[in-house]
Amino acid sequence: MNHVPSSPSIARTPDRRCLDRRAAALPGLLTWRDARGTTRFTSIVAREISDYGAFVECDSPTVIPLFRLVTLQLDQDAAGHPGIPDELRRAGKVLGAVYRRVMPKTENGLRQGYELRLLIEPRPQLAEASAPVITFGRRVRSIA
């Protein structure tokens, strides 16, 4: 009998996000292109948001395939919310990718939603012990 022991570390850490998501209720718009290239959009409410991800609930039933590129745009009034990523605040909209679909559940009132990975450049780390090094051919230059 083959028995695979369960890992206790996986059982203790159900949430593997690198950054915490902050609860929100920010209205906005989700835009994408379907398989035929037609632009589609739906009204959403962003329920959770972090620097690199968001969970949005759709107001109407929509079908967005996994890994589809979408544009997340929040209402102008949402720019003052403290949990909004800087890139989204500056540009007003940000590109993202759908990586999980949440089906609606009538018993708890949950609407259909999507987990989005926001395609935002990571913030630079604070100064480390040594300056980064860039190589050009055979010569090595230090940036400092």
N, C-alpha and C positions, 0 to 999 in steps of 0.2 A: 504494500500500500504506500503510495507516494503522498506524503504530507508536506505541504509547504507552510512553514511557520509564518505567522503574520508578524509584520514589523511593528514593534511598539512605538517607534518614532512616528510612523505614519498615522497611527491611531490617535496620537496626542496632538498632532498639528493638522487639523482639517483645512485650515486656510493658509495657503502657501504664497500669498501675495507679498511682494517686497515692500509695498506701501499700503497704508490703511486707506480704505475708501471712506469718504465722508457722506453722511446722509444729506439728501437734498430733495427738492421738489421744484425743479427748474424747467419751465416749458421751452420747447424748441422745435426744430425741424431736422429731419433726417432725409438726406437726398442720396440717390444711387442710380446706376444705370442697370437695366435688366439685360437679359441675354441677347435681346434684339438691338440694344443700344439706346432704347427709349429712356429718358430721364423719368424717374419715379420719385415721389416724396411722400412723407407721412408726418403728421404732428406727433411729437413725443413729449414725455416728461422724464427728465434725467433724475433717477431716484438715488443713485450713488455715483460719486465721481472722485477720481484721484488724479495724480499728475499724468498717469499713462493709461488709464482705463476708465470706463463708465458703464453703468447699467441703465438702459433706457426702456421705458414702457411705451408701447404704441397705443394711440387712441383708437385706431381702427385695425382690423385684421390685415396683416401684410405678410408676404412671403419674401424674405431676403435670404439668399443662399449663404451658407457658411463661407468665410474667407472673402466675401464680396467687399470691395472698397466702398465706403460710404462717407458722406460729409456730415458732420455734426455741427449744427448751428444753434446756439441758445439765444433766447430773446435778449434784447438790449438791456432790459432791466436786470438780467442775471449777472451782468458784468461786475456788479458790486459784491456778489456773494464771495465769501472768503475761501471757499473750496475750489474755485475755478482755476484750472492751470493757466499760467501766465501766457502761454502761446494762444490759447483759446480766448483769453481776455483781450489780447492785442489785436489778433486777426479777425475775431468775431466768429470764425469757423475753423474747424480742424478736420483733417482727413483721418479716418479710422478704418479698422477692419473688423467684420463680424466674426467672433470666434465661438460663440455659443448662443443657442436659441432657447428661450424659456417659454414653455407652452402655458396658456392661460389655465387658471384653476378657479372654478366658480365658487368652491366652498370657502375660500379665504379671500376672494375678491381680487386676486392677482390677475393682471392683464398680461397679454403677450408681450414679451420683452426680448432684448438682445444685449449680450455682453459685448462691448466694443474695446478693442485695443487701439488707443489713440496713437497715431504715428507722429509722435513728437520727439525731437532730438533730446537725448538725456542731458540733464544739466551737467556742466563740468564739475569735477570733484574739486575740493579745496586743495590748496597747494600741498604737494606731497614732499617727501624728503629730498627728492632729486627732480630736476627739471626734465620734461619730456625730451626725447632725442628723436630727430628726424634724419633719415639717411637719404642722401642724394647720390646715387651711383655708389662710388667707393668712399666718398668723403662723408664724414659724420659731423653734424652740427648740433649744438645744444641750443635750445630755446630758453634763454634766461635774460 
